[in-house]
């Protein structure tokens, strides 16, 4: 917000949960006050029944970035969905459409069964994925079974990225983990206090596909289990906080290792007194 106000900026969402309009509370969507302070784009623009892929988001983000530049404003991408950002910057692998029968077969099996077959068909990708990485294992197996070529082949032919067309000023926030985890705990409790349970009730009433991304957003499975009587309030709060911390840990690890090593890392909490130096870091030429 400080950067947007100081640099005539437009804040563009790069978070996979905040793009859905169904979860303003659980996704911590911008408040009315924040909308008044700076223009926000791509927040709450997608119905939960329509999954938003990285390619979908990248196409929308390109339009918003172009629009901001046309208005003479600074586009500020904010969010923790690394795959979204990589797709925008580096492009996307031109994987042909997956055969529907292959997809049905893969999605109908256990992650252990899929990983075993992936080890046989694409050992390189299987070695990079954890045994519980259900989504990525299924995706890699679908690709190699449907196209006859491993995912790494297609990823080497990425197309459509904008990294070479823009002047990028990245900043990765990696604050102390104890500080981060304390904020995670407080965040989930605040969401529950401010309407998260009613939000999940409305979502459940829509009877969407349980595999839809919006149904797997942090807080939705935990609150759903409580509403169905499977767990207590206390267990819901504990599991929701734990799920938030686990996701933060995965994001922390991803951003610490995936982006280019020369991207600036900020390892202290971004408090008010640090804003002038942080803004200067972002505004300086690479």
Phi and psi in degrees as a GROMACS rama.xvg file:
@    title "Ramachandran Plot"
@    xaxis  label "Phi"
@    yaxis  label "Psi"
@TYPE xy
-63.4682  -40.6471  UNK-2
-66.0727  -42.3113  UNK-3
-60.8677  -40.4915  UNK-4
-73.011  -34.2117  UNK-5
-81.0769  -24.6899  UNK-6
-123.305  21.895  UNK-7
54.0816  53.4916  UNK-8
-101.856  159.789  UNK-9
-118.245  126.093  UNK-10
-85.5321  123.496  UNK-11
-114.333  125.559  UNK-12
-68.4885  131.386  UNK-13
-126.895  36.7674  UNK-14
-119.293  129.449  UNK-15
-69.4885  -21.3442  UNK-16
-88.0578  -36.291  UNK-17
-72.349  -10.6044  UNK-18
-74.5754  -18.9885  UNK-19
-89.083  135.702  UNK-20
-77.5777  -11.7038  UNK-21
-75.5222  -16.1887  UNK-22
-126.039  52.9555  UNK-23
-62.3786  -32.7415  UNK-24
-80.0861  -55.208  UNK-25
-68.3384  -20.2283  UNK-26
-97.5875  0.0915621  UNK-27
56.2152  51.9921  UNK-28
-63.1773  154.938  UNK-29
-57.374  142.354  UNK-30
-81.4424  169.713  UNK-31
-60.1513  -37.9902  UNK-32
-62.8377  -41.4155  UNK-33
-68.9954  -36.823  UNK-34
-62.7998  -34.0347  UNK-35
-71.2349  -31.7805  UNK-36
-76.6771  -32.9301  UNK-37
-156.185  151.681  UNK-38
-71.3327  136.117  UNK-39
-120.097  139.59  UNK-40
-130.088  151.679  UNK-41
66.0064  25.6374  UNK-42
-103.679  124.293  UNK-43
63.6049  36.2373  UNK-44
-102.701  -2.86012  UNK-45
-122.173  135.1  UNK-46
-73.2728  141.398  UNK-47
-61.1235  -20.1598  UNK-48
-76.4604  -10.7738  UNK-49
-115.215  94.6773  UNK-50
-55.7992  141.16  UNK-51
-108.764  110.61  UNK-52
-79.2277  169.618  UNK-53
-61.0223  -38.3426  UNK-54
-66.1363  -40.1024  UNK-55
-59.7381  -49.0101  UNK-56
-63.9013  -42.4744  UNK-57
-59.1824  -39.8685  UNK-58
-63.6479  -42.8548  UNK-59
-65.4736  -41.7257  UNK-60
-64.6751  -39.5207  UNK-61
-58.7439  -41.9525  UNK-62
-63.039  -42.9392  UNK-63
-70.0653  -37.0976  UNK-64
-64.2402  -44.1145  UNK-65
-62.8794  -41.0391  UNK-66
-62.7944  -44.759  UNK-67
-61.1286  -45.8315  UNK-68
-61.0836  -38.8561  UNK-69
-63.0473  -29.3165  UNK-70
-88.5707  -0.216309  UNK-71
74.0083  24.7938  UNK-72
-110.291  161.966  UNK-73
-92.4024  116.221  UNK-74
-75.9084  126.477  UNK-75
-117.447  105.472  UNK-76
-85.0516  127.342  UNK-77
-130.56  128.276  UNK-78
158.164  168.055  UNK-79
-112.011  13.4833  UNK-80
-89.4755  93.9742  UNK-81
-59.1951  -36.944  UNK-82
-63.8133  -38.0787  UNK-83
-57.8583  -50.3202  UNK-84
-65.5976  -41.3445  UNK-85
-65.3137  -38.6392  UNK-86
-63.8169  -42.078  UNK-87
-63.6362  -45.9631  UNK-88
-79.3337  -44.9249  UNK-89
-98.0055  -12.9195  UNK-90
93.7689  -178.974  UNK-91
-126.07  147.17  UNK-92
-67.5009  131.387  UNK-93
-79.3494  58.7774  UNK-94
-71.0884  128.207  UNK-95
-62.9028  161.877  UNK-96
-55.3682  138.926  UNK-97
-77.708  136.08  UNK-98
-58.8557  128.015  UNK-99
-63.3404  -34.6868  UNK-100
-67.2986  -37.9546  UNK-101
-63.4722  -45.8314  UNK-102
-61.2261  -44.5318  UNK-103
-60.7619  -42.1404  UNK-104
-66.1717  -45.8713  UNK-105
-64.574  -46.0864  UNK-106
-69.6144  -15.3077  UNK-107
-91.862  2.1034  UNK-108
-111.437  169.022  UNK-109
-77.5675  159.59  UNK-110
-62.7658  -33.0175  UNK-111
-65.649  -41.7358  UNK-112
-65.2789  -42.6449  UNK-113
-66.3735  -40.3868  UNK-114
-65.8919  -38.098  UNK-115
-61.5425  -43.0048  UNK-116
-71.5688  -35.7711  UNK-117
-63.2731  -37.1309  UNK-118
-60.8664  -31.6509  UNK-119
-78.8547  -38.1949  UNK-120
-93.6129  -29.3297  UNK-121
-148.876  75.0964  UNK-122
-62.2283  -33.8016  UNK-123
-63.3358  -47.6104  UNK-124
-68.0319  -41.1484  UNK-125
-59.0489  -36.7402  UNK-126
-68.3329  -25.2398  UNK-127
-84.8974  -15.277  UNK-128
-104.718  142.494  UNK-129
-72.8524  156.362  UNK-130
-63.0497  -19.4581  UNK-131
-105.268  9.04609  UNK-132
-81.5532  72.4758  UNK-133
-54.7658  -50.2145  UNK-134
-66.312  -47.7348  UNK-135
-69.6251  -35.564  UNK-136
-63.6778  -45.0313  UNK-137
-62.5938  -42.8766  UNK-138
-63.072  -46.4552  UNK-139
-62.8734  -39.0823  UNK-140
-70.0757  -40.9429  UNK-141
-57.2925  -43.8222  UNK-142
-64.2543  -49.4065  UNK-143
-69.983  -34.304  UNK-144
-74.477  -34.7444  UNK-145
-82.6818  -34.873  UNK-146
-106.431  -16.1316  UNK-147
80.0648  2.35262  UNK-148
-128.868  143.738  UNK-149
-69.9987  162.387  UNK-150
-60.0591  -36.115  UNK-151
-61.0335  -32.818  UNK-152
-60.8696  -47.9329  UNK-153
-70.2808  -37.0825  UNK-154
-64.394  -26.4641  UNK-155
-72.0818  -11.9715  UNK-156
-112.91  34.5342  UNK-157
-55.9663  145.344  UNK-158
-144.338  152.309  UNK-159
93.731  3.72377  UNK-160
-73.7474  155.767  UNK-161
-112.895  7.57484  UNK-162
-56.7427  -34.5549  UNK-163
-83.7879  -3.62904  UNK-164
-107.129  -6.71103  UNK-165
-127.58  161.681  UNK-166
-96.6558  96.9416  UNK-167
-89.8968  133.356  UNK-168
-120.822  84.7446  UNK-169
-81.3779  155.59  UNK-170
-150.736  123.286  UNK-171
-105.015  127.054  UNK-172
-94.7462  115.567  UNK-173
-129.694  68.9106  UNK-174
-71.9003  169.122  UNK-175
-54.0599  137.965  UNK-176
-66.148  -36.7386  UNK-177
-63.6931  -38.9468  UNK-178
-64.4036  -43.0051  UNK-179
-65.0919  -46.3231  UNK-180
-67.3594  -33.6487  UNK-181
-63.8496  -38.2545  UNK-182
-69.5061  -33.4383  UNK-183
-61.5798  -46.2018  UNK-184
-61.7066  -45.1944  UNK-185
-66.506  -36.8469  UNK-186
-60.7309  -47.7359  UNK-187
-66.165  -41.8225  UNK-188
-60.7004  -41.7224  UNK-189
-64.3477  -39.127  UNK-190
-63.0431  -43.2519  UNK-191
-62.8098  -38.8967  UNK-192
-67.6113  -25.6656  UNK-193
-110.451  27.9942  UNK-194
109.762  10.3797  UNK-195
-62.7376  -36.0455  UNK-196
-67.0998  -45.1088  UNK-197
-63.4673  -34.7117  UNK-198
-62.3212  -42.6775  UNK-199
-69.8194  -36.5023  UNK-200
-58.5958  -44.9704  UNK-201
-64.9117  -36.8249  UNK-202
-66.8593  -44.0124  UNK-203
-63.5708  -33.2534  UNK-204
-64.7461  -19.4393  UNK-205
-81.0871  -14.9327  UNK-206
54.379  48.9818  UNK-207
-76.0176  164.998  UNK-208
-57.5972  127.673  UNK-209
-61.4966  -21.4607  UNK-210
-87.539  -4.41795  UNK-211
-62.9286  142.141  UNK-212
-53.662  -38.3807  UNK-213
-63.7124  -29.1328  UNK-214
-78.7566  -15.3699  UNK-215
-103.022  4.2517  UNK-216
-62.4821  145.741  UNK-217
-55.1315  128.966  UNK-218
104.322  -34.7623  UNK-219
-66.5214  -51.9663  UNK-220
-62.3842  -36.9706  UNK-221
-68.4103  -46.4151  UNK-222
-69.1925  -36.0777  UNK-223
-59.9396  -44.0301  UNK-224
-61.1237  -38.5845  UNK-225
-67.8412  -43.7438  UNK-226
-62.7818  -29.3935  UNK-227
-87.0251  -0.799507  UNK-228
82.7388  11.6217  UNK-229
-78.7556  -28.4919  UNK-230
-138.171  164.635  UNK-231
-85.9676  171.322  UNK-232
-57.3119  -46.4945  UNK-233
-61.3923  -40.935  UNK-234
-67.3061  -37.0285  UNK-235
-62.612  -45.0314  UNK-236
-63.9152  -42.0692  UNK-237
-66.0253  -43.8223  UNK-238
-71.1988  -34.3421  UNK-239
-65.3273  -43.1092  UNK-240
-64.6002  -42.5695  UNK-241
-63.9595  -41.2886  UNK-242
-63.2587  -37.5527  UNK-243
-65.2017  -44.6641  UNK-244
-64.6106  -40.9913  UNK-245
-62.8761  -41.0004  UNK-246
-67.0024  -41.3505  UNK-247
-59.874  -38.676  UNK-248
-63.8318  -43.2379  UNK-249
-65.3001  -41.7419  UNK-250
-62.4207  -44.2905  UNK-251
-56.7363  -47.6786  UNK-252
-65.7366  -41.9131  UNK-253
-61.3049  -51.0177  UNK-254
-71.8543  -22.1256  UNK-255
-73.7009  -26.1615  UNK-256
-118.08  -29.9229  UNK-257
-78.9963  -49.0889  UNK-258
-67.857  168.984  UNK-259
-53.236  143.296  UNK-260
-63.6973  -22.8333  UNK-261
-88.2915  1.02987  UNK-262
-67.854  133.208  UNK-263
-61.3064  139.141  UNK-264
-115.574  129.133  UNK-265
-104.519  113.887  UNK-266
-103.085  2.74747  UNK-267
-108.081  153.966  UNK-268
-56.0219  137.594  UNK-269
-84.3686  80.6165  UNK-270
-91.2887  170.035  UNK-271
-57.3688  -38.8888  UNK-272
-69.0563  -17.0595  UNK-273
-91.833  -7.1032  UNK-274
-61.5205  -45.6621  UNK-275
-56.4494  -44.7659  UNK-276
-67.8131  -36.1972  UNK-277
-67.5277  -43.1163  UNK-278
-63.0723  -39.215  UNK-279
-63.4158  -38.9244  UNK-280
-63.2094  -41.6988  UNK-281
-70.5968  -33.9153  UNK-282
-85.1076  -15.5576  UNK-283
-73.3586  152.729  UNK-284
-68.0955  143.536  UNK-285
